[in-house]
Amino acid sequence: MPPRLQLLPTQWQRPLSKPISAVTSLSLLFPQLQLQQQSRNAHILASLSDNTGAYNKRIRRGRGPASGKGKTSGRGHKGQKQHGKVPAGFNGGQTPEIIVHGDRGFNNVFSLDLAPANLDRIQEWIDQGRIDPTRPITIRELAQSRCIHQTKEGVKLLARGGESVLKQPIHIVVSRASATAIAAVEAAGGSVTTRFYTKSAIARIMRREMHPFVSMAWTNESGSKGLNKAEGAEDLTESTVMKEMGFQYRLPDPTKRRDIEYYRDPAHRGYLSHLLKPMEGPSLFFRSPVERKTAAGIKKEKILPENRLW
Protein backbone atom coordinates (compact mmCIF):
# COMPACT_ATOMS: atom_id res chain seq x y z
CA MET A 1 0.00 0.00 0.00
CA PRO A 2 1.54 3.39 -0.97
CA PRO A 3 2.53 5.75 1.86
CA ARG A 4 0.07 8.42 2.81
CA LEU A 5 0.82 12.11 2.33
CA GLN A 6 1.35 14.20 5.39
CA LEU A 7 -1.22 16.86 6.24
CA LEU A 8 -0.33 20.42 5.28
CA PRO A 9 -0.13 23.24 7.78
CA THR A 10 -3.12 25.56 8.08
CA GLN A 11 -1.25 28.57 6.74
CA TRP A 12 -0.68 26.82 3.39
CA GLN A 13 -4.31 25.81 2.93
CA ARG A 14 -6.22 27.86 0.37
CA PRO A 15 -9.81 28.98 0.98
CA LEU A 16 -12.60 26.91 -0.52
CA SER A 17 -13.64 29.80 -2.75
CA LYS A 18 -10.78 29.01 -5.12
CA PRO A 19 -11.61 25.70 -6.89
CA ILE A 20 -8.17 24.15 -7.29
CA SER A 21 -7.55 20.48 -6.87
CA ALA A 22 -5.54 19.15 -3.96
CA VAL A 23 -3.09 17.34 -6.21
CA THR A 24 -2.41 20.47 -8.27
CA SER A 25 -1.88 22.57 -5.19
CA LEU A 26 0.45 20.04 -3.65
CA SER A 27 2.47 19.73 -6.86
CA LEU A 28 2.89 23.44 -7.03
CA LEU A 29 3.88 23.83 -3.40
CA PHE A 30 6.01 20.70 -3.04
CA PRO A 31 7.74 19.52 -6.27
CA GLN A 32 9.35 16.63 -4.42
CA LEU A 33 5.90 15.23 -3.69
CA GLN A 34 5.15 15.26 -7.43
CA LEU A 35 8.20 13.14 -8.17
CA GLN A 36 7.24 10.74 -5.42
CA GLN A 37 3.75 10.41 -6.83
CA GLN A 38 4.98 9.70 -10.37
CA SER A 39 7.29 6.89 -9.21
CA ARG A 40 4.51 4.87 -7.60
CA ASN A 41 3.86 1.55 -9.34
CA ALA A 42 1.51 -1.34 -8.83
CA HIS A 43 2.86 -4.38 -7.03
CA ILE A 44 4.84 -6.55 -9.49
CA LEU A 45 3.69 -9.84 -7.94
CA ALA A 46 0.27 -9.34 -9.53
CA SER A 47 1.78 -9.15 -13.04
CA LEU A 48 4.31 -12.00 -12.94
CA SER A 49 3.94 -14.64 -15.67
CA ASP A 50 6.00 -17.44 -17.17
CA ASN A 51 7.66 -17.33 -20.56
CA THR A 52 5.49 -17.99 -23.58
CA GLY A 53 5.22 -21.74 -24.20
CA ALA A 54 6.95 -22.72 -20.96
CA TYR A 55 3.73 -23.81 -19.28
CA ASN A 56 0.71 -25.63 -20.71
CA LYS A 57 -2.42 -25.54 -18.69
CA ARG A 58 -3.63 -29.00 -17.69
CA ILE A 59 -7.08 -29.98 -18.88
CA ARG A 60 -9.31 -30.49 -15.84
CA ARG A 61 -12.29 -32.58 -16.89
CA GLY A 62 -15.60 -32.62 -15.05
CA ARG A 63 -14.90 -29.50 -12.98
CA GLY A 64 -17.91 -27.44 -14.01
CA PRO A 65 -18.90 -25.53 -17.16
CA ALA A 66 -16.35 -22.78 -16.52
CA SER A 67 -13.46 -25.14 -17.19
CA GLY A 68 -14.64 -25.84 -20.75
CA LYS A 69 -14.57 -29.60 -20.12
CA GLY A 70 -17.37 -29.93 -17.60
CA LYS A 71 -20.51 -32.07 -17.63
CA THR A 72 -19.68 -34.61 -20.37
CA SER A 73 -15.89 -34.00 -20.06
CA GLY A 74 -15.51 -33.57 -23.81
CA ARG A 75 -17.08 -36.94 -24.72
CA GLY A 76 -20.31 -35.61 -26.16
CA HIS A 77 -23.78 -37.01 -25.56
CA LYS A 78 -24.82 -40.66 -25.31
CA GLY A 79 -23.42 -43.54 -27.30
CA GLN A 80 -20.83 -46.20 -26.59
CA LYS A 81 -17.93 -43.74 -26.66
CA GLN A 82 -19.64 -41.68 -23.98
CA HIS A 83 -20.50 -44.51 -21.60
CA GLY A 84 -17.60 -46.95 -21.95
CA LYS A 85 -14.41 -47.90 -23.73
CA VAL A 86 -14.24 -48.93 -27.39
CA PRO A 87 -11.48 -51.37 -28.40
CA ALA A 88 -9.07 -50.38 -31.15
CA GLY A 89 -10.34 -51.52 -34.53
CA PHE A 90 -13.92 -52.04 -33.28
CA ASN A 91 -16.32 -51.99 -36.22
CA GLY A 92 -19.73 -51.77 -34.57
CA GLY A 93 -20.03 -55.45 -33.70
CA GLN A 94 -19.74 -56.88 -37.20
CA THR A 95 -16.81 -58.95 -38.44
CA PRO A 96 -13.60 -56.98 -37.88
CA GLU A 97 -11.63 -55.81 -40.89
CA ILE A 98 -8.54 -57.73 -39.81
CA ILE A 99 -10.50 -60.99 -40.05
CA VAL A 100 -12.16 -60.16 -43.37
CA HIS A 101 -9.05 -58.90 -45.17
CA GLY A 102 -6.29 -60.35 -43.00
CA ASP A 103 -3.25 -58.80 -41.39
CA ARG A 104 -0.71 -57.85 -44.07
CA GLY A 105 2.84 -56.90 -43.23
CA PHE A 106 4.21 -55.44 -40.02
CA ASN A 107 5.98 -52.33 -38.82
CA ASN A 108 9.59 -52.92 -37.86
CA VAL A 109 10.45 -50.18 -35.37
CA PHE A 110 14.18 -50.97 -35.60
CA SER A 111 14.45 -50.56 -39.39
CA LEU A 112 16.11 -47.51 -40.92
CA ASP A 113 14.52 -45.50 -43.70
CA LEU A 114 17.46 -45.32 -46.10
CA ALA A 115 17.52 -43.79 -49.57
CA PRO A 116 18.68 -46.33 -52.19
CA ALA A 117 21.56 -45.43 -54.51
CA ASN A 118 22.24 -47.96 -57.28
CA LEU A 119 25.53 -48.29 -59.14
CA ASP A 120 23.96 -47.99 -62.59
CA ARG A 121 22.40 -44.64 -61.68
CA ILE A 122 25.68 -43.39 -60.22
CA GLN A 123 27.52 -44.40 -63.41
CA GLU A 124 24.89 -42.61 -65.50
CA TRP A 125 25.38 -39.45 -63.44
CA ILE A 126 29.15 -39.74 -63.93
CA ASP A 127 28.73 -40.08 -67.69
CA GLN A 128 26.57 -36.95 -67.72
CA GLY A 129 29.19 -35.00 -65.78
CA ARG A 130 26.94 -34.46 -62.77
CA ILE A 131 29.25 -36.35 -60.37
CA ASP A 132 33.05 -36.10 -60.29
CA PRO A 133 34.53 -39.62 -59.88
CA THR A 134 37.97 -38.27 -58.96
CA ARG A 135 36.64 -36.94 -55.63
CA PRO A 136 34.97 -38.92 -52.82
CA ILE A 137 31.26 -39.37 -53.44
CA THR A 138 29.34 -38.61 -50.25
CA ILE A 139 25.73 -38.07 -49.31
CA ARG A 140 26.14 -34.37 -50.14
CA GLU A 141 27.23 -35.02 -53.73
CA LEU A 142 24.45 -37.58 -54.23
CA ALA A 143 21.78 -35.18 -52.95
CA GLN A 144 23.03 -32.03 -54.68
CA SER A 145 23.32 -33.82 -58.03
CA ARG A 146 19.78 -35.18 -57.56
CA CYS A 147 21.03 -38.75 -57.79
CA ILE A 148 18.89 -39.28 -54.70
CA HIS A 149 15.85 -37.11 -54.09
CA GLN A 150 15.60 -37.55 -50.32
CA THR A 151 18.39 -38.10 -47.83
CA LYS A 152 16.01 -39.62 -45.24
CA GLU A 153 18.07 -41.32 -42.49
CA GLY A 154 21.01 -42.14 -44.75
CA VAL A 155 21.97 -43.76 -48.06
CA LYS A 156 22.38 -47.45 -48.86
CA LEU A 157 24.50 -48.47 -51.83
CA LEU A 158 22.94 -51.18 -54.03
CA ALA A 159 24.39 -53.08 -57.01
CA ARG A 160 21.70 -52.79 -59.68
CA GLY A 161 23.32 -53.28 -63.06
CA GLY A 162 25.83 -55.97 -62.08
CA GLU A 163 29.52 -55.91 -61.30
CA SER A 164 30.50 -54.69 -64.78
CA VAL A 165 28.45 -51.48 -64.63
CA LEU A 166 31.28 -49.25 -63.36
CA LYS A 167 33.71 -47.93 -65.95
CA GLN A 168 36.14 -46.24 -63.56
CA PRO A 169 37.10 -46.57 -59.88
CA ILE A 170 35.06 -44.54 -57.40
CA HIS A 171 35.48 -43.84 -53.70
CA ILE A 172 32.10 -43.60 -52.02
CA VAL A 173 31.04 -42.99 -48.41
CA VAL A 174 27.49 -44.08 -47.52
CA SER A 175 25.51 -45.25 -44.50
CA ARG A 176 25.30 -48.88 -45.56
CA ALA A 177 26.18 -51.01 -48.57
CA SER A 178 25.24 -54.44 -49.84
CA ALA A 179 27.89 -57.14 -50.26
CA THR A 180 27.34 -57.22 -54.03
CA ALA A 181 27.81 -53.45 -54.31
CA ILE A 182 31.01 -53.58 -52.26
CA ALA A 183 32.41 -56.34 -54.49
CA ALA A 184 31.48 -54.40 -57.65
CA VAL A 185 33.12 -51.17 -56.51
CA GLU A 186 36.30 -52.89 -55.36
CA ALA A 187 36.47 -54.94 -58.56
CA ALA A 188 36.64 -51.65 -60.47
CA GLY A 189 39.50 -50.44 -58.25
CA GLY A 190 37.47 -48.22 -55.93
CA SER A 191 36.62 -48.32 -52.24
CA VAL A 192 33.51 -48.24 -50.07
CA THR A 193 33.33 -46.80 -46.56
CA THR A 194 30.21 -47.02 -44.42
CA ARG A 195 29.68 -44.16 -41.97
CA PHE A 196 27.14 -43.60 -39.20
CA TYR A 197 24.77 -40.65 -39.75
CA THR A 198 21.82 -39.10 -37.94
CA LYS A 199 19.08 -36.86 -39.33
CA SER A 200 20.53 -33.77 -37.68
CA ALA A 201 24.02 -34.66 -38.92
CA ILE A 202 22.76 -35.02 -42.50
CA ALA A 203 21.05 -31.62 -42.28
CA ARG A 204 24.30 -30.01 -41.09
CA ILE A 205 26.26 -31.76 -43.85
CA MET A 206 23.91 -30.29 -46.43
CA ARG A 207 24.40 -26.83 -44.89
CA ARG A 208 28.20 -27.33 -45.00
CA GLU A 209 28.46 -27.07 -41.22
CA MET A 210 29.87 -30.60 -40.85
CA HIS A 211 32.33 -32.68 -42.85
CA PRO A 212 30.67 -35.68 -44.52
CA PHE A 213 33.30 -38.27 -43.47
CA VAL A 214 36.17 -36.76 -41.45
CA SER A 215 35.29 -37.61 -37.88
CA MET A 216 38.00 -39.24 -35.80
CA ALA A 217 41.73 -39.89 -35.83
CA TRP A 218 43.22 -43.34 -36.22
CA THR A 219 46.72 -44.69 -35.66
CA ASN A 220 48.33 -46.48 -38.57
CA GLU A 221 50.96 -49.17 -38.41
CA SER A 222 53.83 -46.69 -38.12
CA GLY A 223 52.25 -45.04 -35.08
CA SER A 224 51.50 -41.66 -36.66
CA LYS A 225 47.96 -40.33 -36.45
CA GLY A 226 45.86 -39.57 -39.50
CA LEU A 227 42.33 -39.87 -40.87
CA ASN A 228 40.35 -42.86 -42.02
CA LYS A 229 42.15 -44.88 -44.67
CA ALA A 230 39.35 -44.30 -47.18
CA GLU A 231 40.19 -40.59 -47.35
CA GLY A 232 43.89 -41.10 -47.98
CA ALA A 233 44.97 -38.11 -45.86
CA GLU A 234 47.40 -39.64 -43.39
CA ASP A 235 49.26 -36.38 -42.64
CA LEU A 236 46.16 -34.52 -41.39
CA THR A 237 44.26 -34.60 -38.13
CA GLU A 238 40.65 -33.87 -37.30
CA SER A 239 41.39 -30.49 -35.71
CA THR A 240 43.44 -29.42 -38.74
CA VAL A 241 40.68 -30.29 -41.20
CA MET A 242 37.97 -28.67 -39.06
CA LYS A 243 39.99 -25.48 -38.72
CA GLU A 244 41.11 -25.13 -42.33
CA MET A 245 37.76 -25.97 -43.92
CA GLY A 246 35.69 -23.98 -41.43
CA PHE A 247 33.36 -26.69 -40.10
CA GLN A 248 31.51 -26.00 -36.86
CA TYR A 249 30.51 -29.51 -35.75
CA ARG A 250 32.02 -32.99 -35.77
CA LEU A 251 30.19 -36.10 -36.88
CA PRO A 252 28.47 -38.13 -34.15
CA ASP A 253 29.39 -41.71 -33.38
CA PRO A 254 26.93 -44.57 -32.81
CA THR A 255 25.77 -45.31 -29.28
CA LYS A 256 23.62 -48.41 -29.81
CA ARG A 257 25.28 -51.80 -29.75
CA ARG A 258 23.67 -52.84 -33.05
CA ASP A 259 25.14 -49.82 -34.87
CA ILE A 260 28.55 -50.10 -33.22
CA GLU A 261 28.88 -53.74 -34.24
CA TYR A 262 27.85 -52.95 -37.83
CA TYR A 263 30.48 -50.24 -38.30
CA ARG A 264 33.15 -52.33 -36.54
CA ASP A 265 32.73 -55.13 -39.08
CA PRO A 266 35.36 -55.12 -41.86
CA ALA A 267 32.93 -57.07 -44.07
CA HIS A 268 30.67 -53.99 -44.08
CA ARG A 269 33.69 -51.72 -44.67
CA GLY A 270 32.81 -49.85 -41.48
CA TYR A 271 34.77 -46.79 -40.50
CA LEU A 272 35.37 -48.28 -37.02
CA SER A 273 36.92 -51.49 -38.31
CA HIS A 274 40.42 -50.15 -37.59
CA LEU A 275 39.64 -50.39 -33.86
CA LEU A 276 39.59 -54.18 -33.98
CA LYS A 277 42.58 -55.93 -32.48
CA PRO A 278 44.19 -58.92 -34.20
CA MET A 279 42.00 -62.02 -34.05
CA GLU A 280 39.09 -59.95 -32.62
CA GLY A 281 35.53 -60.04 -33.96
CA PRO A 282 33.20 -57.07 -34.44
CA SER A 283 30.77 -58.22 -31.74
CA LEU A 284 30.91 -56.50 -28.37
CA PHE A 285 29.52 -59.53 -26.53
CA PHE A 286 30.38 -62.73 -28.38
CA ARG A 287 33.91 -63.76 -29.21
CA SER A 288 34.81 -65.42 -32.48
CA PRO A 289 35.96 -69.09 -32.42
CA VAL A 290 39.46 -68.05 -33.42
CA GLU A 291 39.58 -65.51 -30.61
CA ARG A 292 38.35 -68.06 -28.07
CA LYS A 293 40.91 -70.58 -29.24
CA THR A 294 43.69 -68.00 -29.01
CA ALA A 295 42.63 -66.92 -25.51
CA ALA A 296 42.55 -70.55 -24.32
CA GLY A 297 46.14 -71.15 -25.36
CA ILE A 298 47.81 -74.48 -26.23
CA LYS A 299 46.25 -77.40 -24.42
CA LYS A 300 48.87 -79.57 -22.71
CA GLU A 301 48.66 -83.36 -23.01
CA LYS A 302 48.21 -85.22 -19.80
CA ILE A 303 51.07 -87.68 -19.06
CA LEU A 304 49.91 -90.86 -17.33
CA PRO A 305 52.15 -92.81 -14.97
CA GLU A 306 53.74 -96.08 -16.15
CA ASN A 307 52.17 -98.35 -13.52
CA ARG A 308 48.62 -97.39 -14.59
CA LEU A 309 46.59 -100.42 -15.72
CA TRP A 310 44.25 -98.52 -18.04
Legacy VTK file of the C-alpha trace (Angstrom):
# vtk DataFile Version 3.0
C-alpha trace
ASCII
DATASET POLYDATA
POINTS 310 float
0.000 0.000 0.000
1.541 3.391 -0.974
2.527 5.749 1.860
0.067 8.418 2.811
0.823 12.109 2.331
1.345 14.202 5.388
-1.219 16.860 6.244
-0.328 20.416 5.284
-0.130 23.240 7.778
-3.122 25.560 8.077
-1.246 28.566 6.743
-0.678 26.819 3.392
-4.306 25.806 2.932
-6.221 27.857 0.373
-9.806 28.982 0.975
-12.599 26.906 -0.518
-13.643 29.802 -2.748
-10.778 29.012 -5.120
-11.605 25.703 -6.886
-8.171 24.148 -7.294
-7.548 20.477 -6.870
-5.541 19.149 -3.960
-3.094 17.342 -6.214
-2.415 20.467 -8.268
-1.881 22.573 -5.185
0.447 20.040 -3.653
2.472 19.726 -6.856
2.894 23.443 -7.027
3.885 23.830 -3.399
6.013 20.700 -3.035
7.737 19.519 -6.274
9.349 16.627 -4.418
5.902 15.226 -3.686
5.147 15.262 -7.430
8.203 13.137 -8.167
7.237 10.740 -5.417
3.746 10.409 -6.827
4.979 9.696 -10.374
7.294 6.894 -9.205
4.510 4.872 -7.601
3.859 1.549 -9.341
1.507 -1.340 -8.830
2.861 -4.376 -7.032
4.835 -6.553 -9.490
3.690 -9.838 -7.938
0.271 -9.341 -9.530
1.783 -9.154 -13.045
4.314 -12.004 -12.944
3.938 -14.638 -15.675
5.997 -17.438 -17.172
7.660 -17.334 -20.564
5.491 -17.995 -23.579
5.217 -21.741 -24.201
6.951 -22.717 -20.960
3.726 -23.809 -19.276
0.713 -25.635 -20.714
-2.423 -25.536 -18.689
-3.628 -29.004 -17.688
-7.082 -29.985 -18.884
-9.312 -30.488 -15.839
-12.294 -32.584 -16.888
-15.603 -32.619 -15.052
-14.900 -29.502 -12.978
-17.909 -27.442 -14.009
-18.900 -25.533 -17.160
-16.354 -22.776 -16.525
-13.456 -25.144 -17.190
-14.642 -25.839 -20.749
-14.571 -29.596 -20.124
-17.372 -29.926 -17.602
-20.511 -32.066 -17.632
-19.676 -34.605 -20.372
-15.887 -33.996 -20.060
-15.506 -33.574 -23.809
-17.080 -36.943 -24.720
-20.306 -35.609 -26.164
-23.778 -37.007 -25.556
-24.818 -40.655 -25.309
-23.418 -43.542 -27.302
-20.828 -46.197 -26.592
-17.928 -43.745 -26.659
-19.643 -41.680 -23.978
-20.500 -44.514 -21.598
-17.599 -46.951 -21.947
-14.405 -47.895 -23.725
-14.238 -48.932 -27.387
-11.481 -51.369 -28.399
-9.071 -50.378 -31.146
-10.341 -51.522 -34.532
-13.918 -52.044 -33.277
-16.317 -51.987 -36.225
-19.733 -51.767 -34.572
-20.027 -55.451 -33.704
-19.743 -56.878 -37.202
-16.812 -58.947 -38.435
-13.603 -56.980 -37.882
-11.625 -55.808 -40.890
-8.542 -57.728 -39.805
-10.496 -60.989 -40.051
-12.160 -60.165 -43.375
-9.045 -58.899 -45.169
-6.289 -60.352 -43.003
-3.248 -58.801 -41.386
-0.711 -57.850 -44.072
2.836 -56.902 -43.232
4.206 -55.441 -40.023
5.978 -52.334 -38.821
9.591 -52.923 -37.859
10.446 -50.184 -35.374
14.177 -50.972 -35.597
14.452 -50.564 -39.385
16.109 -47.510 -40.925
14.516 -45.497 -43.701
17.460 -45.324 -46.099
17.517 -43.790 -49.570
18.682 -46.333 -52.195
21.558 -45.433 -54.509
22.243 -47.960 -57.278
25.531 -48.288 -59.135
23.961 -47.988 -62.593
22.402 -44.642 -61.683
25.681 -43.386 -60.219
27.523 -44.405 -63.410
24.886 -42.606 -65.495
25.378 -39.451 -63.439
29.150 -39.743 -63.925
28.732 -40.084 -67.688
26.574 -36.946 -67.723
29.191 -35.005 -65.777
26.942 -34.458 -62.768
29.255 -36.350 -60.373
33.053 -36.098 -60.293
34.525 -39.624 -59.880
37.970 -38.271 -58.958
36.641 -36.940 -55.634
34.974 -38.922 -52.818
31.260 -39.371 -53.441
29.344 -38.606 -50.253
25.734 -38.069 -49.314
26.138 -34.369 -50.142
27.228 -35.023 -53.735
24.453 -37.575 -54.228
21.784 -35.177 -52.953
23.031 -32.032 -54.683
23.324 -33.815 -58.032
19.782 -35.185 -57.562
21.026 -38.746 -57.792
18.891 -39.285 -54.701
15.851 -37.113 -54.094
15.597 -37.552 -50.321
18.388 -38.105 -47.831
16.009 -39.621 -45.241
18.073 -41.323 -42.490
21.015 -42.138 -44.747
21.968 -43.763 -48.060
22.380 -47.448 -48.862
24.505 -48.471 -51.833
22.944 -51.180 -54.033
24.386 -53.081 -57.005
21.701 -52.794 -59.676
23.317 -53.284 -63.058
25.826 -55.972 -62.076
29.515 -55.906 -61.303
30.503 -54.686 -64.784
28.452 -51.477 -64.633
31.282 -49.252 -63.356
33.706 -47.934 -65.953
36.142 -46.241 -63.562
37.098 -46.568 -59.882
35.064 -44.535 -57.399
35.482 -43.839 -53.703
32.097 -43.600 -52.019
31.043 -42.988 -48.408
27.491 -44.081 -47.521
25.508 -45.247 -44.504
25.303 -48.884 -45.560
26.177 -51.012 -48.570
25.241 -54.442 -49.844
27.890 -57.137 -50.257
27.341 -57.222 -54.031
27.807 -53.446 -54.315
31.014 -53.578 -52.261
32.409 -56.337 -54.494
31.477 -54.395 -57.654
33.124 -51.170 -56.515
36.300 -52.895 -55.356
36.470 -54.940 -58.560
36.638 -51.649 -60.473
39.499 -50.445 -58.250
37.473 -48.222 -55.933
36.618 -48.318 -52.244
33.510 -48.243 -50.068
33.331 -46.801 -46.555
30.209 -47.024 -44.421
29.677 -44.156 -41.966
27.136 -43.602 -39.198
24.771 -40.648 -39.749
21.820 -39.104 -37.940
19.081 -36.860 -39.325
20.526 -33.770 -37.681
24.022 -34.659 -38.923
22.761 -35.023 -42.500
21.050 -31.625 -42.277
24.296 -30.013 -41.092
26.257 -31.764 -43.848
23.906 -30.294 -46.429
24.402 -26.825 -44.892
28.200 -27.327 -44.996
28.457 -27.074 -41.222
29.869 -30.599 -40.849
32.334 -32.685 -42.847
30.666 -35.681 -44.518
33.295 -38.267 -43.471
36.171 -36.761 -41.445
35.289 -37.609 -37.883
38.001 -39.237 -35.796
41.730 -39.895 -35.827
43.221 -43.342 -36.224
46.720 -44.694 -35.663
48.330 -46.483 -38.573
50.957 -49.172 -38.410
53.830 -46.695 -38.120
52.254 -45.044 -35.079
51.500 -41.656 -36.658
47.956 -40.335 -36.445
45.861 -39.567 -39.497
42.334 -39.873 -40.869
40.355 -42.855 -42.022
42.148 -44.880 -44.670
39.349 -44.298 -47.184
40.192 -40.586 -47.352
43.888 -41.101 -47.984
44.974 -38.115 -45.857
47.400 -39.643 -43.393
49.259 -36.378 -42.644
46.158 -34.522 -41.395
44.259 -34.600 -38.133
40.651 -33.870 -37.304
41.386 -30.489 -35.708
43.438 -29.421 -38.738
40.678 -30.290 -41.202
37.967 -28.674 -39.060
39.988 -25.476 -38.720
41.110 -25.135 -42.327
37.761 -25.970 -43.921
35.692 -23.979 -41.429
33.363 -26.688 -40.105
31.510 -25.996 -36.863
30.505 -29.506 -35.752
32.020 -32.993 -35.771
30.195 -36.097 -36.881
28.470 -38.127 -34.151
29.393 -41.710 -33.383
26.925 -44.573 -32.810
25.771 -45.312 -29.280
23.618 -48.415 -29.811
25.283 -51.799 -29.754
23.673 -52.837 -33.045
25.135 -49.820 -34.875
28.549 -50.100 -33.223
28.885 -53.741 -34.243
27.850 -52.953 -37.833
30.480 -50.245 -38.304
33.150 -52.329 -36.542
32.733 -55.133 -39.077
35.365 -55.123 -41.860
32.929 -57.068 -44.074
30.671 -53.990 -44.075
33.691 -51.721 -44.667
32.805 -49.848 -41.482
34.769 -46.791 -40.501
35.366 -48.279 -37.017
36.923 -51.493 -38.310
40.418 -50.154 -37.588
39.636 -50.388 -33.865
39.595 -54.183 -33.977
42.577 -55.927 -32.479
44.192 -58.920 -34.196
41.997 -62.017 -34.055
39.091 -59.947 -32.624
35.530 -60.038 -33.955
33.197 -57.068 -34.437
30.771 -58.225 -31.739
30.910 -56.499 -28.368
29.525 -59.527 -26.534
30.379 -62.731 -28.383
33.912 -63.763 -29.213
34.809 -65.421 -32.479
35.955 -69.087 -32.419
39.458 -68.052 -33.421
39.577 -65.508 -30.612
38.350 -68.056 -28.067
40.914 -70.581 -29.244
43.689 -68.003 -29.012
42.625 -66.924 -25.511
42.548 -70.548 -24.317
46.143 -71.150 -25.364
47.808 -74.475 -26.226
46.252 -77.402 -24.422
48.866 -79.574 -22.714
48.660 -83.362 -23.006
48.206 -85.223 -19.798
51.066 -87.682 -19.063
49.905 -90.859 -17.325
52.155 -92.812 -14.975
53.741 -96.083 -16.148
52.175 -98.345 -13.524
48.625 -97.387 -14.591
46.592 -100.418 -15.715
44.249 -98.517 -18.045
LINES 1 311
310 0 1 2 3 4 5 6 7 8 9 10 11 12 13 14 15 16 17 18 19 20 21 22 23 24 25 26 27 28 29 30 31 32 33 34 35 36 37 38 39 40 41 42 43 44 45 46 47 48 49 50 51 52 53 54 55 56 57 58 59 60 61 62 63 64 65 66 67 68 69 70 71 72 73 74 75 76 77 78 79 80 81 82 83 84 85 86 87 88 89 90 91 92 93 94 95 96 97 98 99 100 101 102 103 104 105 106 107 108 109 110 111 112 113 114 115 116 117 118 119 120 121 122 123 124 125 126 127 128 129 130 131 132 133 134 135 136 137 138 139 140 141 142 143 144 145 146 147 148 149 150 151 152 153 154 155 156 157 158 159 160 161 162 163 164 165 166 167 168 169 170 171 172 173 174 175 176 177 178 179 180 181 182 183 184 185 186 187 188 189 190 191 192 193 194 195 196 197 198 199 200 201 202 203 204 205 206 207 208 209 210 211 212 213 214 215 216 217 218 219 220 221 222 223 224 225 226 227 228 229 230 231 232 233 234 235 236 237 238 239 240 241 242 243 244 245 246 247 248 249 250 251 252 253 254 255 256 257 258 259 260 261 262 263 264 265 266 267 268 269 270 271 272 273 274 275 276 277 278 279 280 281 282 283 284 285 286 287 288 289 290 291 292 293 294 295 296 297 298 299 300 301 302 303 304 305 306 307 308 309
